[in-house]
Structures are given as C-alpha cells and as structure tokens.
C-alpha cells in the first residue's frame, strides 16, 4: 500500500489518479498515525517551501515522515515534495526541511533563461538507481519549478536536467530508499508513469 500525504499543498489527486491508472493500491493519508502502516509513502506538492513545512508541522506529519524515511522504507517526494526532503529551504525565507537528504533548496540562477523553469526536458543519468529501470533515456519529462536542490554530495544525484547548468532532477539519500523527483512523473506520459511503477516495485 502506498500512502499519499495530504498536507494541503497541491497535486495529490493527480498522483492518486496515476497510481489508480497503473492499478497500484494507494491511500490518501490525512492522519499522521496512518503513516507507519504504509509500505511506501509519496509526498506530492506545489507551492512555497516554508508554507509546506508549516503545514506539515501543524498537521503533525514531520516526525512520522522522518521516522518512516529513516526506517529504510521507500519514500518519494515529487516536485515541492522533493525539495522538502532537504535540510533547508529559502522560499521565501530560510527554514528547515525534513533533513532526509543532505543539501539545501535555492532559487534557480540564470541571466538569460526564464524562471520558473516550465516545460519538457530530458535527463542525464549520474548514478544508477532502480527507479530508472526500463525508462527511455531520450524521453522528456515535465518540469515546473523556480527552485533547485543543491545536494551536499554528487553521490546523492541520480539524474540532472540541463537548464543553463546541471539541475538535479532526481536525488536520493545514501541508502537509496528516499528519492526526490523534481519534475512531475504523473504528468510526464508513458515514461513518467514507468517511474511511478518502478517506485511501487521497489
């Protein structure tokens, strides 16, 4: 069973619809006490880092999510959900994240490219991870973001996308059970759905 965290920030229903389409058993989690019984967790999200963390604290999700990730079970953050896995964020002010992957979230830097980064981009693989099993390397994925995950170590980067410079597109913790995806796999057609399917099979 995959639990989808409902903390009032965005795209949980599009994630749920993708799981339903793939025939993957799932449940929207509004009560933190339900987290422990899940096999895997997805943290979706769209919006501001600080507001998202405030919501997670107010709804008492932070401690159970950290405990779940540290237990070795698989946890996936999508878009803002990926960024929340970091130690700190800067949107709109500096605030603490879940601290599950070493690094911080900073505004994209470009003098020539539009921010937010919005549209379809390809991936360059930096480190192998089973979430990429069978995914076509030439595929494009749908990005919408203004901030990027600056990881502490290159070992935490699974894949990057090019937007003026290499921007982490998929990140992981040291053991690989905590994964963050900057783009929206649930909106990235067949190859995005393959990523979600791979996560369910981990």
C-alpha positions as CSV (number, residue, x, y, z in Angstrom):
1,X,0.0,0.0,0.0
2,X,1.3,3.4,-1.0
3,X,0.3,6.4,1.2
4,X,-0.1,9.8,-0.4
5,X,0.4,12.6,2.2
6,X,-2.4,15.1,2.2
7,X,-1.0,18.3,3.9
8,X,-2.9,20.9,1.8
9,X,-0.2,21.6,-0.8
10,X,-1.2,20.6,-4.3
11,X,-1.2,17.7,-6.7
12,X,-2.1,14.7,-4.6
13,X,-5.1,13.8,-6.8
14,X,-3.1,13.7,-10.0
15,X,-0.6,11.4,-8.2
16,X,-3.5,9.3,-7.0
17,X,-5.0,9.1,-10.5
18,X,-1.7,7.9,-11.9
19,X,-1.5,5.2,-9.3
20,X,-5.1,4.2,-10.0
21,X,-4.4,4.1,-13.7
22,X,-1.4,1.7,-13.1
23,X,-3.5,-0.5,-10.8
24,X,-1.4,0.3,-7.7
25,X,-3.1,0.1,-4.3
26,X,-2.9,3.5,-2.6
27,X,-4.5,5.6,0.1
28,X,-4.6,9.4,0.8
29,X,-3.1,10.0,4.3
30,X,-4.6,12.8,6.3
31,X,-3.8,11.4,9.7
32,X,-0.1,11.0,10.7
33,X,-0.9,7.8,12.7
34,X,-1.6,6.0,9.4
35,X,1.9,6.5,8.0
36,X,3.6,3.7,10.0
37,X,1.3,1.1,8.4
38,X,2.1,2.0,4.8
39,X,4.6,0.1,2.7
40,X,5.7,3.2,0.9
41,X,5.0,7.0,1.1
42,X,4.7,9.7,-1.6
43,X,4.9,13.4,-0.6
44,X,3.5,15.4,-3.5
45,X,3.4,19.2,-3.5
46,X,3.1,22.5,-5.3
47,X,3.9,25.9,-3.7
48,X,6.1,27.5,-1.2
49,X,8.7,25.6,0.9
50,X,8.0,27.4,4.1
51,X,4.3,27.2,3.9
52,X,4.6,23.5,3.1
53,X,6.8,22.8,6.2
54,X,4.4,24.9,8.3
55,X,1.6,22.7,7.1
56,X,3.5,19.5,7.9
57,X,4.3,20.8,11.4
58,X,0.7,21.9,12.0
59,X,-0.7,18.6,10.9
60,X,2.0,16.7,12.9
61,X,3.4,14.9,9.9
62,X,7.1,15.8,10.3
63,X,8.2,13.3,13.0
64,X,6.3,10.3,11.4
65,X,7.7,11.1,8.0
66,X,11.3,11.4,9.3
67,X,10.8,8.1,11.2
68,X,9.4,6.4,8.2
69,X,12.3,7.5,5.9
70,X,14.9,6.6,8.5
71,X,13.3,3.1,8.9
72,X,14.5,2.1,5.5
73,X,11.1,2.0,3.9
74,X,10.8,3.7,0.5
75,X,9.7,7.4,0.4
76,X,9.2,9.5,-2.7
77,X,9.0,13.3,-2.9
78,X,7.6,14.9,-6.1
79,X,8.3,18.5,-7.1
80,X,7.9,20.5,-3.9
81,X,7.8,17.2,-2.1
82,X,11.3,16.5,-3.3
83,X,12.5,19.9,-2.0
84,X,11.1,19.2,1.4
85,X,13.5,16.3,1.8
86,X,16.4,18.8,2.0
87,X,17.9,20.2,5.2
88,X,16.9,23.8,4.5
89,X,14.8,25.9,2.0
90,X,15.0,29.6,1.1
91,X,11.4,30.2,-0.2
92,X,10.6,32.8,0.8
93,X,12.9,32.8,3.9
94,X,15.3,30.3,5.3
95,X,13.5,27.4,7.0
96,X,14.2,23.8,8.0
97,X,13.1,20.9,5.8
98,X,12.7,17.3,6.7
99,X,16.5,16.8,6.6
100,X,16.3,13.4,4.9
101,X,18.8,14.2,2.1
102,X,21.8,16.4,2.8
103,X,21.6,19.7,0.9
104,X,19.5,22.9,0.6
105,X,17.0,24.5,-1.8
106,X,18.0,27.6,-3.7
107,X,16.5,29.8,-6.4
108,X,17.4,28.8,-9.9
109,X,20.1,31.1,-11.3
110,X,20.0,32.4,-14.9
111,X,20.5,35.7,-16.6
112,X,19.1,34.5,-19.9
113,X,16.6,31.7,-19.1
114,X,13.0,32.2,-17.9
115,X,12.3,31.4,-14.2
116,X,10.2,29.4,-13.4
117,X,11.6,26.6,-15.5
118,X,8.5,25.3,-17.1
119,X,8.3,22.7,-19.9
120,X,9.7,19.4,-21.1
121,X,13.3,18.5,-20.5
122,X,15.4,15.4,-20.8
123,X,17.6,13.7,-18.2
124,X,21.2,12.8,-17.9
125,X,21.9,9.9,-15.6
126,X,24.6,10.4,-13.0
127,X,24.2,7.4,-10.7
128,X,22.2,4.2,-11.2
129,X,19.0,3.7,-9.2
130,X,16.3,1.1,-9.8
131,X,13.7,3.8,-10.1
132,X,15.1,4.3,-13.7
133,X,14.7,0.7,-14.7
134,X,13.4,0.5,-18.2
135,X,13.0,4.3,-18.6
136,X,14.0,5.5,-22.0
137,X,17.0,7.8,-21.7
138,X,15.8,10.0,-24.6
139,X,12.5,10.8,-23.0
140,X,11.4,14.3,-21.9
141,X,9.7,15.0,-18.5
142,X,7.5,17.8,-17.4
143,X,9.1,20.4,-15.1
144,X,7.5,23.4,-13.3
145,X,9.8,24.9,-10.7
146,X,11.7,28.0,-9.6
147,X,14.0,26.4,-7.0
148,X,16.6,23.7,-7.2
149,X,18.0,21.1,-4.8
150,X,21.7,21.7,-4.2
151,X,22.9,18.4,-2.8
152,X,25.8,18.1,-0.4
153,X,27.4,15.2,-2.4
154,X,27.3,14.2,-6.1
155,X,26.5,10.7,-4.8
156,X,23.0,11.9,-3.9
157,X,22.3,12.8,-7.6
158,X,20.6,10.2,-9.7
159,X,19.9,12.4,-12.7
160,X,20.2,16.0,-13.8
161,X,18.4,18.2,-16.4
162,X,20.0,21.0,-18.3
163,X,18.7,24.5,-17.7
164,X,21.6,26.7,-18.1
165,X,23.6,24.3,-15.9
166,X,23.0,20.8,-14.5
167,X,20.0,21.0,-12.2
168,X,19.3,17.9,-10.1
169,X,16.2,16.2,-11.4
170,X,16.3,13.0,-9.3
171,X,18.0,12.8,-6.0
172,X,18.4,10.1,-3.3
173,X,19.8,9.5,0.2
174,X,22.9,7.4,0.8
175,X,20.9,4.1,1.1
176,X,18.6,4.9,-1.9
177,X,15.3,4.4,-0.1
178,X,14.5,8.1,0.0
179,X,14.0,9.5,-3.5
180,X,13.1,13.0,-4.8
181,X,11.9,13.8,-8.3
182,X,11.9,17.5,-9.3
183,X,9.6,17.0,-12.4
184,X,6.1,15.7,-12.4
185,X,6.2,12.0,-13.3
186,X,2.4,11.8,-13.1
187,X,2.2,14.4,-15.9
188,X,5.1,13.0,-18.0
189,X,3.2,10.5,-20.0
190,X,4.4,6.9,-20.5
191,X,7.9,7.3,-19.2
192,X,6.8,9.3,-16.1
193,X,4.3,6.5,-15.4
194,X,7.1,4.0,-15.7
195,X,9.0,5.8,-12.9
196,X,5.9,5.6,-10.7
197,X,5.5,1.9,-11.5
198,X,9.2,1.4,-10.7
199,X,8.8,3.1,-7.3
200,X,5.8,0.8,-6.5
201,X,8.0,-2.2,-7.3
202,X,11.0,-1.2,-5.1
